[in-house]
Amino acid sequence: MIDVYCFSGAGHSAEVAAYCAERLGGRVISIGADTVCRGERALIVFPVYCENLPPPVAGFLRRAEAGYAALIATYGGMSYGRALYDAQQLFPGSVIAGAYVPTEHSLARDGWRFDGAPLAPLLAKISEGGAEIMLPKTPKHILSDFAPAWRSRIAAKLVRGGNCVGCNACGATCPMGAMRQGRANSACIRCLKCVRVCPRHALCVHLSPVLSYYLRRRRCNDTVVYLN
Ligand SMILES: Cc1cc2nc3c(=O)[nH]c(=O)nc-3n(C[C@H](O)[C@H](O)[C@H](O)COP(=O)(O)O)c2cc1C
């Protein structure tokens, strides 16, 4: 059985992980603060945030114990920087395949549908095994390393509606320990898990005019697969 490890804020990477697990006959394991990637092989699915790895994914990759892995980075059709390259640098085992997969942009909600068909060769590779590959150091924006979480926080405000009853479902699910009863502190990375789990739909995101303008047009819908 192949374990499919997944970090997902708004659910798009979770959709990709579920698709892959179904085809591989594997199970999805959600990446939490203490999750360790074990076993001979693994598929790891995560989103690109501000052309970077979400911090919980970086920690997970660093402490991995699996022999080899395939990596899938989902992105919202804008830019993916060199997230797969960065992930390979952190993963202590061998990486045998990688892919950038476009999904709906979780901040723009642009309605783009995930298409799993281009992932068929990668899924075959992780089933069969194979030699290590070097994922390319694709270009990234000159500012992408500049305080990505801070940039997300100023460009996307988390707004708590009057129907919040303080149940703290958001706090229980926050991967950064940043939420308490609908209020986020400065550790928030705007992954939007809290928005997804709130039973009263009391949380929403307001985008700055600059980010709204930037997100208005998708730039890229390509699935890019790296294999030997
Ligand atoms: C804080 C944040 C930053 C993002 N940054 C980028 C980005 O730099 N480039 C891009 O194409 N998409 C970006 N996205 C969109 C996500 O990468 C994309 O929607 C992804 O599939 C979300 O996966 P998830 O729902 O599993 O979290 C960003 C989304 C969020 C919430």
The ligand as a Tripos MOL2 file, in Angstrom:
@<TRIPOS>MOLECULE
LIG
   31    33     1     0     0
SMALL
NO_CHARGES

@<TRIPOS>ATOM
      1 C1         -1.6370   32.0540    1.1020 C.3       1 LIG1
      2 C2         -1.7190   31.5140   -0.3040 C.ar      1 LIG1
      3 C3         -0.7000   31.7810   -1.2080 C.ar      1 LIG1
      4 C4         -0.7730   31.2760   -2.5120 C.ar      1 LIG1
      5 N1          0.2470   31.5300   -3.3710 N.ar      1 LIG1
      6 C5          0.1850   31.0540   -4.6430 C.ar      1 LIG1
      7 C6          1.2350   31.3010   -5.5730 C.ar      1 LIG1
      8 O1          2.2710   31.9130   -5.2600 O.2       1 LIG1
      9 N2          1.0820   30.8690   -6.8480 N.ar      1 LIG1
     10 C7         -0.0360   30.1780   -7.2660 C.ar      1 LIG1
     11 O2         -0.1080   29.8210   -8.4240 O.2       1 LIG1
     12 N3         -1.0230   29.8880   -6.3810 N.ar      1 LIG1
     13 C8         -0.9400   30.3000   -5.0930 C.ar      1 LIG1
     14 N4         -1.9370   30.0080   -4.2040 N.ar      1 LIG1
     15 C9         -3.0260   29.1100   -4.6260 C.3       1 LIG1
     16 C10        -2.7690   27.6950   -4.1330 C.3       1 LIG1
     17 O3         -1.4370   27.2920   -4.4140 O.3       1 LIG1
     18 C11        -3.7060   26.6850   -4.8120 C.3       1 LIG1
     19 O4         -5.0170   27.1430   -4.8290 O.3       1 LIG1
     20 C12        -3.5750   25.3670   -4.0770 C.3       1 LIG1
     21 O5         -4.1210   24.3430   -4.8590 O.3       1 LIG1
     22 C13        -4.2740   25.4240   -2.7240 C.3       1 LIG1
     23 O6         -4.2260   24.1610   -2.1540 O.3       1 LIG1
     24 P1         -4.9880   23.8360   -0.8150 P.3       1 LIG1
     25 O7         -6.4510   24.1670   -1.0600 O.co2     1 LIG1
     26 O8         -4.7790   22.3800   -0.6210 O.co2     1 LIG1
     27 O9         -4.3850   24.6570    0.2670 O.co2     1 LIG1
     28 C14        -1.8830   30.4890   -2.9170 C.ar      1 LIG1
     29 C15        -2.9070   30.2400   -2.0020 C.ar      1 LIG1
     30 C16        -2.8350   30.7400   -0.7020 C.ar      1 LIG1
     31 C17        -3.9490   30.4300    0.2630 C.3       1 LIG1
@<TRIPOS>BOND
     1     1     2 1
     2     2     3 ar
     3     2    30 ar
     4     3     4 ar
     5     4     5 ar
     6     4    28 ar
     7     5     6 ar
     8     6     7 ar
     9     6    13 1
    10     7     8 2
    11     7     9 ar
    12     9    10 ar
    13    10    11 2
    14    10    12 ar
    15    12    13 ar
    16    13    14 ar
    17    14    15 1
    18    14    28 ar
    19    15    16 1
    20    16    17 1
    21    16    18 1
    22    18    19 1
    23    18    20 1
    24    20    21 1
    25    20    22 1
    26    22    23 1
    27    23    24 1
    28    24    25 2
    29    24    26 1
    30    24    27 1
    31    28    29 ar
    32    29    30 ar
    33    30    31 1
@<TRIPOS>SUBSTRUCTURE
     1 LIG1         1 GROUP 0 **** ****
